[in-house]
Amino acid sequence: MAKPDIKLLFLLASVFILSASALAYEILLMRLFAIIQWHHFAYMIIGLALLGYGVSGTVVSLFQQRVKEHFFSLYVGSVFMFSVFSVLNFQVAQQLPFNAELIFWDDQQLFLLTGMLLLLSVPFFFAATAICIAFMHFKAHLTKIYAADLIGAAAGSLGLIILLFFLLPQHALITIASVSVFAAILVLPSAPKSIAKKLLLLAIPVAVFIGYQLTQIKLEMSPYKSLSQTLKIQGATIIHQRSSPLGLLSVIENNSVPFRHAPGLSINTDQMVLPQLALFTDGDSHSAITQFPDKIKKLSYLSNMTSALPYAITPIDSALIVGGAGGTDILQALYHDTKSIDVLELNKQTYELVDKVLADFSGSPYSHKKVNTHIREVRDFLGSSDKKYSLIQISLMDGFNASSSGMHSLNESYLYTIEAIQLYLSHLKDNGYLAITRWINIPPRDSLKLFHSMVIALKEQGFKDIGKRIVFIRSWQTGTILIKNAPFSDNELKMIRSFNENNAFDSAWLPDMRAAEANRFNMLSSPIFYEASSSILSDEKRDQFIRDYKFDLQPSTDNKPFFHHFFRWQTFSELLELRDQGGMPLIEWGYLVLLATLVISVISSFVLILIPLIFFQQKATNGNISIRKINVIFYFFMVGLAFLMIEIAFMQKFIVLLHHPIYSFAATLSIFLLFAGLGSHVGGRLAAAWSTQRVFLASCLGIALIGIVYLWLLDPLFEVATGFSLPVKIFLSIILLAPLAFLMGMPFPMGLASLSQHAENYIPWAWGINGCASVISASLSTILAINLGFNAVIGIGLALYLTTLVFFPSPKLAERPT
């Protein structure tokens, strides 16, 4: 039995740790920038920062000979540089005075954004350089190194999710930097002693720097986020803060300027809002924790909000409240003497803050004798329960500022899809209500999209009297849409009109309303809400109205769950012209930033590919064998596009099965990377028995076959499995994803193996091309998903894998000079 190669084992362990650190850092940056900036800029920064992977391939291509001569120094130095710059450059980047909303006014913002992106690309450049030169130095073990790379990435993604339950994001950053140092130390025993001693000395200043940063690092939140603005008010202080992968929770107290947060509260109310604490998630999404009163009647102002509509119609014996947050909806149900209240809260730390830490102030609403609290997602909960309710209530899940400024346009939400609405309706008792409250924006957007979604959900279930089952009212700030599991009675409509009259709320749609009833209290230039609702309910007018409307009101589905996406190109130029007149908040920044990311990624990627073609004149040959450059370009580019497209699409689709986004992302990403790594390792062994081309051919055909089967199998399978327990669902996810991921781990290393045999100086170039394609694929996949759906993204990815059959970088006989 052959002895194991100790040097190789240490290198594989080092690559494992480095890859784990790099992917953990990538995901952590998304979390960090969601806190200090906004969600959509997290996507952009990550996408362009990963250009460091492409640049590493280019640099190593141009300096191959020197890289080969100084492997250990360059490898260890690159790992140390990743450790240092992952912390240092983030610190510098967040000090830049960048403001996304000033881009169209202030040219300096583009330079600041570019500087931020360049800073963040540096750590990825060093991590990718280390892995790339490892491929070159141990080219006989390419598949093993690639396997260590992917399996390490899987461990990093899962490890970070776990880490964020225990550490603040900034402290997780220091932890990642510390762990990555061991990736450098592991290879030192294999280096010549003279070099190893010098490199080991480098570890001392690196360790000192990281230790110092542990005491200094803090997050510099954008001054334009809601939390930053609130803390500028005299007397505002943070009294509690908790962090998890679901968000950074901050509780604010102000004894000088009291909080008064009651969205949609009637201007006619004569009851004072009770003392409150402000609760923010990631510095935004403001909600309130209300002081529990000594007498329940002091909560009477909660009956003067649009969300109280169902309680004004009839007594509610059982309610399901989706998203307890600070507890306002719970208090509203308790005030109206609801007999049984089920509350769903996704973030356990929200429940603990409100109900345990702040129990003396909040009165522990989650633990009230009438309340049963479940730390679960609504579709997961309803999918595993036969219980039916008199009322299912979904109130505001985001802050008004974020909702009205286009900040959420990239956020997928399975809460408002047609399939979700139909699930809610199936859990209503006879004559039960589904009530959903949203912010009112002018011009109307998400409230009309929700109304349209509800109409289509009812239509698909075969109801003919849809207009008689739905009610839509609005205040100056919020709108509540109510669906009844039967037509509304005359008495109910009378009660609704009385409720509106008493609270100065407007009817946007009632089954028997006349146009004169609309737009009476919170007056607009025209009764747009009534006119839009009437058109959406009309089979003759609906399609034309949706086509002509200035914002996209097409309902979201599980295949296209982007509820907050309203962007239309025909409106963009008009809104841009109105930027000095208040038109900027109507522009969807998230979508435009994503498009800009794609454009910049494409331009940067072509530059990175063209540079080696111009300057890398060395011909890749081995004897009389040659591999065409065009094959290398197309093959590794398409493999990079296809892998990430399919991976991203399945990460999103599996939210429907696993429900919790954190479980879905952690599980699917880890499964993909782990089994792709195993596939790479096994592929190397199979290639020795068959050939690289045969293994490649079998893997691509297998990927296409499995993918096609999943396109029609997954949705009905998820519907059947919705009632399974979480461990069973995760096991099912492994069974489903493992074969596909296993095969997807083979094409890239098989291509590298062919290069190692016949054109080894193309290896770093192929690494760079693949990295550039991954950057493009990250933004391109999201754009395609928004416009075409996840199934289309998967289909395109499968087609790209099949197309690589034409471009596999196999050798051909070189033409001999005559």
VOGU-3710 file (C-alpha; in Angstrom, 3 decimals, decimal comma):
1> makpdikllf> 0,000/0,000/0,000  1,465/3,374/-1,075  2,325/5,853/1,632  0,250/9,029/1,604  1,969/12,140/0,275  2,360/14,256/3,423  3,001/17,442/1,459  -0,148/16,905/-0,575  -2,239/16,161/2,522  -1,069/19,376/4,204
11> llasvfilsa> -1,787/21,332/1,036  -5,283/19,860/0,725  -6,003/20,773/4,354  -4,686/24,273/3,701  -6,851/24,727/0,592  -9,842/23,432/2,557  -9,362/26,061/5,295  -8,630/28,872/2,856  -11,644/28,086/0,683  -13,862/27,834/3,772
21> salayeillm> -12,594/31,217/4,952  -13,046/32,853/1,531  -16,642/31,687/1,087  -17,516/32,535/4,676  -16,067/35,997/4,052  -18,117/36,333/0,854  -21,396/35,482/2,599  -20,461/37,602/5,616  -19,885/40,636/3,378  -23,477/40,292/2,176
31> rlfaiiqwhh> -24,618/40,349/5,814  -22,334/43,258/6,703  -23,381/45,438/3,788  -27,042/44,663/4,352  -26,483/46,311/7,743  -24,282/49,276/6,851  -25,823/49,947/3,413  -28,801/48,102/1,893  -29,596/44,643/0,630  -29,154/45,351/-3,083
41> faymiiglal> -25,688/46,886/-2,634  -24,620/43,723/-0,859  -25,274/41,853/-4,124  -23,338/44,359/-6,202  -20,325/44,496/-3,928  -20,059/40,734/-3,676  -20,439/40,273/-7,435  -17,705/42,721/-8,329  -15,452/41,765/-5,421  -15,340/38,275/-6,881
51> lgygvsgtvv> -13,603/39,760/-9,888  -10,563/39,154/-7,732  -10,855/35,519/-8,780  -10,684/36,511/-12,440  -7,783/38,912/-11,908  -5,809/36,213/-10,082  -5,968/33,950/-13,131  -4,750/36,739/-15,387  -1,842/37,715/-13,129  -0,681/34,132/-12,638
61> slfqqrvkeh> -0,949/33,572/-16,403  1,397/36,474/-17,115  3,972/35,505/-14,474  3,887/31,712/-14,560  7,625/31,104/-14,457  8,189/33,236/-11,376  5,170/31,652/-9,706  6,630/28,182/-10,238  9,986/29,239/-8,778  8,534/30,779/-5,598
71> ffslyvgsvf> 5,517/28,612/-4,832  5,764/28,469/-1,037  6,548/32,161/-0,586  3,710/33,219/-2,867  1,204/30,737/-1,457  1,835/31,568/2,200  2,133/35,282/1,445  -1,177/35,253/-0,428  -2,956/33,536/2,479  -1,528/36,043/4,967
81> mfsvfsvlnf> -2,601/38,900/2,693  -6,125/37,504/2,588  -6,182/37,461/6,392  -5,011/41,063/6,690  -6,917/42,672/3,829  -10,210/40,921/4,577  -10,364/43,035/7,743  -8,402/46,126/6,743  -10,130/46,763/3,422  -13,594/46,346/4,899
91> qvaqqlpfna> -12,679/48,880/7,562  -11,483/51,351/4,927  -14,439/50,668/2,593  -17,042/51,502/5,206  -15,311/54,811/5,930  -15,889/56,024/2,368  -18,681/58,675/2,279  -20,724/56,721/-0,235  -24,448/57,423/-0,638  -26,300/55,365/-3,244
101> elifwddqql> -29,150/57,838/-3,643  -26,779/60,613/-4,778  -25,354/58,714/-7,744  -27,452/60,609/-10,310  -26,540/63,983/-8,781  -23,004/63,616/-7,488  -20,347/62,263/-9,875  -18,045/61,663/-6,928  -20,302/58,821/-5,776  -19,349/56,703/-8,804
111> flltgmllll> -15,671/57,041/-7,910  -16,403/56,209/-4,287  -18,352/53,131/-5,359  -15,529/52,048/-7,684  -13,017/52,509/-4,887  -15,142/50,444/-2,541  -15,381/47,636/-5,077  -11,639/47,639/-5,758  -10,897/47,522/-2,044  -13,177/44,544/-1,534
121> svpfffaata> -11,747/42,654/-4,516  -8,271/42,529/-2,978  -8,867/39,762/-0,356  -10,552/37,571/-2,992  -7,617/38,153/-5,332  -5,152/36,800/-2,772  -7,315/33,797/-1,814  -7,869/32,889/-5,473  -4,165/33,384/-6,283  -3,178/30,911/-3,586
131> iciafmhfka> -5,581/28,261/-4,898  -4,601/28,927/-8,520  -0,873/28,451/-7,907  -1,697/25,310/-5,920  -3,311/23,949/-9,098  -0,101/24,720/-11,002  2,342/23,333/-8,449  0,388/20,107/-7,890  -1,048/19,755/-11,399  -1,063/15,954/-11,129
141> hltkiyaadl> -3,644/16,269/-8,323  -5,985/18,865/-9,812  -9,184/16,990/-9,057  -8,182/16,475/-5,404  -7,341/20,154/-4,947  -10,615/21,209/-6,587  -12,451/18,773/-4,322  -10,760/20,297/-1,250  -11,682/23,743/-2,569  -15,392/22,915/-2,952
151> igaaagslgl> -15,726/20,858/0,233  -13,982/23,654/2,150  -16,417/26,166/0,659  -19,306/23,968/1,807  -17,897/23,912/5,329  -17,392/27,681/5,236  -20,950/28,456/4,198  -22,473/26,228/6,855  -19,940/27,276/9,481  -20,654/30,967/9,009
161> iillffllpq> -24,411/30,501/9,447  -23,736/28,723/12,738  -21,171/31,348/13,773  -23,610/34,232/13,242  -25,934/32,778/15,873  -23,207/33,365/18,481  -21,176/36,364/17,287  -21,877/39,846/16,018  -21,050/40,129/12,289  -17,966/42,296/12,904
171> halitiasvs> -16,586/39,724/15,345  -17,302/36,937/12,855  -15,071/38,846/10,417  -12,174/38,766/12,877  -12,774/35,044/13,449  -12,585/34,309/9,708  -9,331/36,259/9,403  -7,876/34,348/12,366  -8,858/30,920/11,033  -7,399/31,623/7,592
181> vfaailvlps> -3,936/32,114/9,118  -3,818/28,365/9,787  -4,112/27,730/6,044  -0,684/29,353/5,670  0,883/27,652/8,671  -0,156/24,182/7,452  2,089/24,283/4,368  5,175/25,597/6,159  6,470/22,133/7,191  6,623/21,211/3,493
191> apksiakkll> 8,693/24,279/2,552  12,498/24,460/2,681  13,557/25,321/6,241  15,164/28,639/5,320  11,965/29,806/3,618  9,681/28,337/6,301  11,425/30,288/9,096  11,097/33,592/7,246  7,458/32,967/6,421  6,674/31,935/9,980
201> llaipvavfi> 7,957/35,311/11,180  5,292/36,943/8,993  2,616/35,283/11,089  3,549/37,436/14,095  2,591/40,863/12,678  -0,485/39,301/11,057  -1,623/37,922/14,432  -0,899/41,249/16,172  -2,921/43,139/13,539  -5,918/40,804/13,838
211> gyqltqikle> -5,798/40,922/17,648  -5,733/44,721/17,597  -8,676/44,887/15,188  -10,761/42,763/17,550  -10,878/45,705/19,970  -11,293/48,383/17,296  -13,720/47,097/14,687  -17,253/48,441/14,591  -19,926/48,854/11,964  -20,399/52,307/10,429
221> mspykslsqt> -24,044/52,322/9,363  -25,160/54,612/6,534  -26,396/57,921/7,999  -29,442/57,606/5,733  -30,797/54,428/7,310  -33,745/54,710/9,689  -31,744/53,678/12,754  -29,051/56,285/12,070  -31,699/58,985/11,698  -33,457/57,890/14,894
231> lkiqgatiih> -30,240/57,983/16,920  -29,766/61,638/15,920  -32,875/62,545/17,916  -32,046/63,924/21,357  -32,340/61,263/24,040  -32,271/58,193/21,735  -30,068/55,345/22,953  -29,589/51,685/22,051  -30,550/49,625/25,088  -30,368/46,127/23,589
241> qrssplglls> -28,830/44,550/20,508  -28,982/40,970/19,246  -27,614/39,422/16,061  -28,285/36,289/14,023  -28,174/35,335/10,336  -31,720/36,726/10,134  -30,669/40,226/11,081  -29,189/42,646/13,572  -31,905/43,636/16,057  -31,587/46,988/17,813
251> viennsvpfr> -33,939/48,256/20,533  -34,011/52,047/20,989  -35,315/53,988/23,981  -35,994/57,717/24,068  -37,280/59,326/27,243  -37,003/62,833/25,820  -38,891/62,443/22,526  -41,343/59,503/22,891  -41,877/57,084/20,018  -45,358/56,995/18,496
261> hapglsintd> -45,510/54,208/15,945  -49,005/53,135/14,876  -49,058/52,672/11,077  -52,314/53,748/9,477  -53,722/55,238/12,675  -56,854/57,265/12,010  -56,598/61,034/12,206  -59,887/60,891/14,151  -58,575/58,882/17,079  -58,728/60,592/20,471
271> qmvlpqlalf> -56,680/57,962/22,350  -52,983/58,538/23,011  -50,498/55,931/21,772  -48,951/54,145/24,734  -45,201/54,457/25,524  -43,045/52,493/23,097  -39,553/51,239/22,367  -38,381/51,198/18,738  -37,231/47,910/17,213  -35,048/47,947/14,073
281> tdgdshsait> -33,799/45,079/11,919  -30,505/45,784/10,127  -30,975/49,455/10,877  -34,285/49,577/9,030  -37,731/47,874/9,074  -38,926/49,850/12,068  -41,556/48,355/14,386  -42,600/49,142/17,952  -42,640/47,376/21,310  -45,584/48,824/23,227
291> qfpdkikkls> -45,800/49,066/27,007  -48,474/46,675/28,245  -51,177/48,736/30,014  -52,738/48,157/33,403  -56,152/48,377/31,712  -56,834/46,774/28,329  -59,085/49,677/27,250  -55,981/51,872/26,949  -55,257/49,928/23,762  -58,416/51,262/22,129
301> ylsnmtsalp> -56,428/53,288/19,581  -55,477/49,960/17,967  -59,079/49,686/16,785  -58,589/52,873/14,752  -56,072/51,360/12,283  -56,910/49,904/8,871  -55,574/46,534/10,087  -58,450/46,439/12,622  -61,037/46,116/9,826  -61,899/42,409/10,354
311> yaitpidsal> -62,448/42,990/14,083  -64,884/45,812/13,267  -67,062/43,469/11,205  -67,563/40,541/13,550  -66,106/38,958/16,732  -63,064/36,773/15,949  -62,796/33,501/17,843  -59,485/32,279/16,372  -56,718/34,243/14,659  -53,384/33,451/13,063
321> ivggaggtdi> -51,002/36,411/13,193  -48,067/36,173/10,805  -45,043/38,070/12,076  -45,381/39,078/15,711  -42,453/41,559/15,620  -42,883/44,037/18,496  -46,290/42,629/19,390  -48,664/45,311/18,050  -50,858/42,832/16,137  -51,026/40,592/19,217
331> lqalyhdtks> -52,184/43,506/21,362  -54,760/44,432/18,733  -56,190/40,893/18,812  -56,201/40,860/22,629  -57,992/44,214/22,781  -60,732/42,799/20,543  -61,115/39,799/22,864  -59,990/37,170/20,354  -60,388/33,810/22,090  -57,434/31,941/20,571
341> idvlelnkqt> -54,376/33,516/18,918  -51,622/31,646/17,112  -48,561/33,831/16,443  -45,789/32,969/13,982  -42,401/34,608/14,454  -39,515/33,741/12,144  -36,714/35,158/14,268  -36,413/33,561/17,691  -34,314/36,460/18,919  -37,206/38,873/18,281
351> yelvdkvlad> -39,419/36,718/20,481  -36,760/36,543/23,206  -36,131/40,291/23,172  -39,796/41,260/23,357  -41,045/38,504/25,620  -38,113/37,750/27,901  -35,526/40,524/28,010  -38,124/43,334/27,944  -40,878/41,453/29,787  -41,338/44,165/32,455
361> fsgspyshkk> -42,083/46,706/29,735  -43,903/44,612/27,088  -45,925/42,405/29,432  -44,724/39,334/27,474  -47,437/39,385/24,776  -46,097/36,230/23,147  -46,734/34,337/26,401  -50,247/35,638/27,107  -52,689/32,915/28,135  -54,660/33,377/24,893
371> vnthirevrd> -51,546/33,269/22,725  -49,673/30,282/21,301  -46,333/31,297/19,799  -44,555/29,273/17,104  -41,049/30,040/15,805  -41,901/29,007/12,260  -42,534/30,345/8,784  -46,195/30,636/7,816  -46,186/28,276/4,822  -44,252/25,692/6,767
381> flgssdkkys> -46,701/25,989/9,660  -49,867/25,830/7,553  -48,483/23,080/5,339  -48,128/20,792/8,345  -51,440/21,711/10,001  -55,133/21,139/9,293  -56,225/23,911/11,650  -58,548/26,588/10,283  -59,009/30,151/11,485  -61,620/32,875/11,547
391> liqislmdgf> -58,854/35,340/10,646  -55,387/35,078/9,115  -53,647/38,429/9,460  -50,428/39,531/7,732  -49,406/43,051/8,625  -46,450/45,229/7,681  -43,220/43,255/7,291  -40,951/46,138/6,244  -40,376/49,767/7,068  -42,121/52,525/5,123
401> nasssgmhsl> -38,861/54,143/3,950  -37,502/50,922/2,466  -40,850/50,026/0,953  -41,262/53,389/-0,758  -37,714/53,809/-2,049  -37,210/50,712/-4,197  -34,772/49,208/-1,691  -36,494/45,820/-1,628  -36,797/45,241/-5,380  -34,390/42,265/-5,336
411> nesylytiea> -35,844/40,667/-2,223  -37,667/37,456/-2,980  -40,732/36,860/-0,831  -42,838/33,709/-0,788  -45,322/35,465/1,502  -47,352/37,140/-1,242  -47,187/34,673/-4,137  -50,353/33,287/-5,704  -49,584/29,865/-4,261  -49,171/31,360/-0,762
421> iqlylshlkd> -52,472/33,252/-0,943  -54,275/30,084/-2,018  -52,728/28,242/0,940  -53,978/30,921/3,351  -57,478/30,737/1,899  -57,546/26,962/2,350  -57,026/27,446/6,111  -59,967/29,781/6,656  -63,127/28,655/8,389  -66,473/29,145/6,700
431> ngylaitrwi> -66,971/32,917/6,516  -63,361/33,416/7,643  -61,153/36,364/6,591  -57,679/36,821/5,150  -56,397/40,338/5,954  -53,146/41,721/4,512  -51,959/45,269/5,249  -49,407/47,116/3,126  -48,005/50,623/2,962  -49,781/53,086/0,684
441> nipprdslkl> -47,398/54,501/-1,909  -48,204/57,186/-4,455  -48,376/56,382/-7,327  -49,899/53,082/-6,124  -47,691/50,025/-6,518  -47,491/47,164/-4,049  -51,055/47,473/-2,710  -52,386/47,167/-6,287  -50,008/44,288/-7,018  -51,296/42,522/-3,912
451> fhsmvialke> -54,897/43,195/-4,942  -54,156/41,775/-8,409  -52,474/38,714/-6,855  -55,506/38,055/-4,663  -57,877/38,369/-7,611  -55,830/35,924/-9,701  -55,525/33,507/-6,743  -59,321/33,435/-6,411  -59,800/33,216/-10,169  -57,479/30,197/-10,438
461> qgfkdigkri> -59,547/28,465/-7,755  -62,608/28,790/-9,980  -64,579/31,500/-8,151  -66,920/33,539/-10,355  -68,029/36,138/-7,782  -64,546/37,461/-6,917  -65,642/41,085/-6,635  -68,122/40,111/-3,919  -65,462/38,383/-1,790  -62,859/41,151/-1,597
471> vfirswqtgt> -62,660/44,531/0,163  -59,914/47,172/-0,028  -59,709/50,215/2,282  -56,964/52,787/2,802  -55,811/55,524/5,146  -53,200/58,171/4,386  -50,451/55,658/5,184  -51,659/52,032/4,961  -54,093/49,925/3,004  -55,792/46,709/4,126
481> iliknapfsd> -57,177/44,154/1,691  -59,708/41,692/3,086  -60,814/38,448/1,420  -63,761/36,547/2,847  -64,275/32,823/2,405  -67,753/33,684/1,086  -69,438/36,765/-0,412  -69,707/39,741/1,957  -73,209/40,232/3,345  -75,114/43,503/3,263
491> nelkmirsfn> -74,695/43,856/7,026  -70,918/43,360/6,771  -70,672/46,022/4,082  -72,681/48,355/6,296  -70,223/47,725/9,141  -67,253/48,405/6,830  -68,739/51,720/5,696  -69,340/52,716/9,301  -65,748/51,778/10,215  -64,416/53,888/7,355
501> ennafdsawl> -66,643/56,845/8,192  -65,643/56,867/11,861  -61,939/56,686/11,049  -61,803/58,816/7,881  -60,658/55,838/5,839  -61,374/55,597/2,113  -62,945/52,672/0,309  -60,808/51,560/-2,617  -63,121/48,633/-3,367  -66,382/47,387/-1,903
511> pdmraaeanr> -68,580/44,873/-3,756  -71,469/47,324/-4,158  -69,673/50,679/-4,054  -70,220/53,563/-6,435  -67,456/55,760/-7,830  -68,717/58,683/-5,730  -67,793/56,790/-2,524  -64,091/56,727/-3,408  -61,476/59,376/-2,592  -63,450/61,200/0,109
521> fnmlsspify> -61,114/61,666/3,092  -57,492/61,124/2,053  -58,001/62,816/-1,270  -55,862/62,302/-4,357  -56,068/64,066/-7,717  -58,200/61,164/-8,955  -59,757/58,026/-7,407  -56,877/55,919/-8,751  -57,244/53,105/-6,184  -60,923/52,575/-7,018
531> easssilsde> -60,340/52,857/-10,780  -57,420/50,417/-10,638  -59,303/47,915/-8,455  -62,322/48,052/-10,779  -60,119/47,426/-13,823  -58,288/44,534/-12,165  -61,602/42,883/-11,285  -62,903/43,273/-14,848  -62,084/40,401/-17,216  -62,433/42,835/-20,129
541> krdqfirdyk> -60,216/45,624/-18,737  -57,648/43,757/-16,614  -55,033/42,820/-19,212  -55,059/46,229/-20,890  -54,803/48,030/-17,546  -51,840/45,900/-16,426  -50,082/46,435/-19,783  -50,542/50,207/-19,708  -49,788/50,832/-16,027  -46,479/52,585/-15,339
551> fdlqpstdnk> -45,357/49,939/-12,848  -45,224/46,159/-13,154  -48,244/44,744/-11,294  -47,974/41,143/-12,486  -48,560/38,794/-9,524  -45,554/37,041/-8,051  -45,445/33,244/-8,057  -43,244/30,633/-6,448  -41,309/30,535/-9,730  -40,959/34,364/-9,756
561> pffhhffrwq> -41,302/35,429/-6,088  -40,145/39,041/-6,510  -43,178/40,827/-5,089  -41,343/44,126/-4,626  -40,232/44,355/-8,265  -42,216/47,021/-10,159  -39,618/48,233/-12,658  -40,599/49,051/-16,244  -38,224/50,496/-18,824  -40,917/52,660/-20,449
571> tfsellelrd> -41,338/54,483/-17,114  -37,655/54,846/-16,228  -36,842/57,824/-18,445  -39,966/59,633/-17,254  -39,059/59,111/-13,593  -35,462/60,149/-14,237  -36,682/63,442/-15,710  -38,673/63,997/-12,513  -35,703/63,359/-10,235  -35,639/66,975/-9,023
581> qggmpliewg> -39,389/66,879/-8,365  -39,538/63,854/-6,087  -39,313/61,136/-8,738  -36,179/59,436/-7,396  -37,920/57,341/-4,679  -40,038/55,781/-7,442  -36,961/54,361/-9,190  -36,077/50,821/-8,181  -32,482/51,218/-7,142  -31,991/47,552/-6,429
591> ylvllatlvi> -32,836/46,481/-9,980  -30,774/49,263/-11,591  -27,776/48,452/-9,428  -28,111/44,811/-10,447  -28,161/45,797/-14,121  -25,137/48,041/-13,578  -23,361/45,154/-11,880  -23,989/42,951/-14,896  -22,703/45,575/-17,345  -19,565/46,275/-15,305
601> svissfvlil> -18,997/42,550/-14,796  -19,248/41,842/-18,523  -16,874/44,675/-19,430  -14,384/43,714/-16,718  -14,554/40,053/-17,641  -13,848/40,659/-21,306  -10,891/42,826/-20,363  -9,557/40,096/-18,101  -9,909/37,526/-20,870  -8,466/39,744/-23,604
611> ipliffqqka> -5,359/40,729/-21,616  -3,919/37,187/-21,704  -4,796/36,864/-25,394  -2,829/40,021/-26,169  0,136/39,574/-23,837  0,217/35,828/-23,268  1,902/34,892/-26,528  3,299/31,573/-25,391  1,765/28,728/-27,409  0,200/25,985/-25,310
621> tngnisirki> 1,581/22,823/-26,844  3,001/19,535/-25,848  4,958/18,059/-28,714  2,708/18,099/-31,733  -0,486/18,425/-29,677  -2,366/21,733/-29,389  -5,473/23,037/-27,667  -7,337/25,913/-29,301  -7,690/29,113/-27,269  -11,287/29,544/-28,419
631> nvifyffmvg> -12,179/26,202/-26,840  -10,583/27,214/-23,548  -12,489/30,513/-23,524  -15,924/29,121/-24,330  -15,637/25,941/-22,283  -14,561/27,453/-18,967  -16,792/30,484/-19,444  -19,915/28,379/-20,040  -19,116/25,985/-17,192  -18,753/28,986/-14,859
641> laflmieiaf> -22,072/30,469/-16,021  -23,962/27,168/-15,880  -22,762/26,025/-12,433  -23,781/29,215/-10,646  -27,063/29,574/-12,568  -28,259/26,145/-11,516  -26,921/26,490/-7,975  -28,600/29,897/-7,403  -31,910/28,777/-8,918  -32,078/25,659/-6,746
651> mqkfivllhh> -31,105/27,630/-3,629  -34,168/29,786/-4,260  -36,530/26,973/-5,268  -35,752/24,967/-2,149  -37,070/27,784/0,034  -40,502/26,428/-0,903  -39,573/23,086/0,691  -37,419/24,264/3,615  -39,376/27,537/4,041  -36,814/29,267/6,196
661> piysfaatls> -34,363/31,157/3,882  -31,438/30,510/6,227  -32,096/26,756/6,251  -32,526/26,738/2,479  -29,372/28,711/1,660  -27,195/26,913/4,193  -28,477/23,450/3,277  -28,555/23,750/-0,529  -25,259/25,625/-0,813  -23,486/23,153/1,465
671> ifllfaglgs> -24,994/20,166/-0,357  -24,009/21,564/-3,739  -20,437/22,347/-2,765  -19,880/19,195/-0,726  -21,116/16,768/-3,359  -19,573/18,734/-6,201  -16,274/18,353/-4,357  -16,835/14,623/-3,987  -17,752/14,472/-7,660  -14,482/16,154/-8,570
681> hvggrlaaaw> -12,493/13,633/-6,528  -14,331/10,609/-7,937  -14,136/12,082/-11,444  -10,360/12,084/-11,191  -10,336/8,386/-10,323  -12,783/7,555/-13,131  -10,678/9,494/-15,620  -7,723/7,262/-14,829  -9,815/4,201/-15,751  -11,755/5,697/-18,672
691> stqrvflasc> -10,597/9,080/-19,944  -11,243/12,716/-19,059  -13,442/13,130/-22,134  -15,644/10,138/-21,299  -16,117/11,288/-17,703  -16,919/14,797/-18,941  -19,433/13,500/-21,509  -21,188/11,260/-18,971  -21,373/14,034/-16,380  -22,880/16,624/-18,766
701> lgialigivy> -25,498/14,215/-20,099  -26,337/13,179/-16,526  -26,695/16,808/-15,438  -29,080/17,520/-18,314  -31,179/14,412/-17,655  -31,535/14,987/-13,903  -32,202/18,696/-14,390  -34,978/18,094/-16,924  -36,646/15,563/-14,608  -36,480/18,042/-11,710
711> lwlldplfev> -38,121/20,808/-13,752  -41,428/18,913/-13,731  -40,919/16,814/-10,564  -39,915/19,292/-7,843  -43,040/21,459/-7,550  -45,518/18,580/-7,028  -42,973/16,806/-4,806  -42,591/19,900/-2,603  -46,354/20,125/-2,283  -46,507/16,537/-1,012
721> atgfslpvki> -43,545/17,038/1,354  -44,722/20,307/2,897  -46,001/18,573/6,039  -42,749/16,685/6,723  -40,561/17,618/9,701  -37,474/19,764/9,080  -34,943/16,912/9,499  -36,892/14,834/6,959  -36,995/17,800/4,558  -33,240/18,310/4,851
731> flsiillapl> -32,675/14,593/4,235  -34,951/14,813/1,183  -32,954/17,843/-0,027  -29,751/15,806/0,193  -31,312/12,906/-1,734  -32,523/15,268/-4,463  -29,512/17,557/-4,817  -26,615/15,163/-4,212  -26,705/13,365/-7,610  -26,963/16,631/-9,555
741> aflmgmpfpm> -24,233/18,359/-7,525  -22,002/15,267/-7,740  -22,074/15,390/-11,545  -21,725/19,189/-11,642  -18,421/18,847/-9,803  -16,825/17,045/-12,762  -16,780/19,267/-15,903  -14,476/21,985/-14,520  -11,728/19,679/-13,143  -11,985/17,446/-16,222
751> glaslsqhae> -11,245/20,502/-18,359  -8,312/21,407/-16,114  -7,054/17,812/-16,249  -7,006/17,978/-20,050  -5,038/21,230/-19,880  -2,575/19,756/-17,373  -1,781/16,986/-19,843  -1,537/19,053/-23,007  -1,449/22,802/-22,214  -0,550/23,373/-18,571
761> nyipwawgin> 0,280/27,051/-19,047  -3,409/27,624/-19,830  -4,473/26,448/-16,338  -4,355/29,845/-14,554  -6,012/31,496/-17,541  -8,852/28,943/-17,403  -9,185/29,641/-13,659  -9,537/33,353/-14,373  -12,085/32,829/-17,152  -14,172/30,626/-14,883
771> gcasvisasl> -14,011/33,220/-12,113  -15,148/36,003/-14,436  -18,042/33,863/-15,661  -19,099/33,251/-12,069  -19,230/36,998/-11,429  -21,412/37,531/-14,505  -23,593/34,557/-13,649  -24,374/35,874/-10,148  -26,098/39,020/-11,457  -27,326/37,519/-14,745
781> stilainlgf> -29,094/34,681/-12,930  -31,001/37,114/-10,728  -32,043/39,285/-13,680  -33,238/36,222/-15,592  -35,099/34,922/-12,531  -36,897/38,257/-12,061  -38,000/38,385/-15,690  -38,355/34,708/-16,647  -38,484/32,697/-13,420  -36,229/30,151/-11,752
791> navigiglal> -37,260/27,298/-14,046  -36,029/29,271/-17,043  -32,700/29,916/-15,301  -32,294/26,183/-14,668  -33,192/25,424/-18,290  -30,578/27,887/-19,564  -27,966/26,390/-17,251  -28,699/22,894/-18,540  -28,460/24,122/-22,131  -25,045/25,653/-21,386
801> ylttlvffps> -23,762/22,350/-19,995  -24,874/20,578/-23,161  -23,229/23,261/-25,293  -19,880/22,606/-23,618  -19,850/19,243/-25,403  -18,756/21,164/-28,495  -15,983/23,103/-26,766  -14,286/20,602/-24,451  -10,564/21,560/-24,529  -9,347/18,266/-25,976
811> pklaerpt> -6,077/18,156/-27,909  -5,802/18,097/-31,671  -2,825/17,444/-33,913  -0,906/20,628/-34,523  -0,268/21,523/-38,111  3,322/20,827/-39,051  5,158/23,457/-41,078  5,687/22,424/-44,670
//
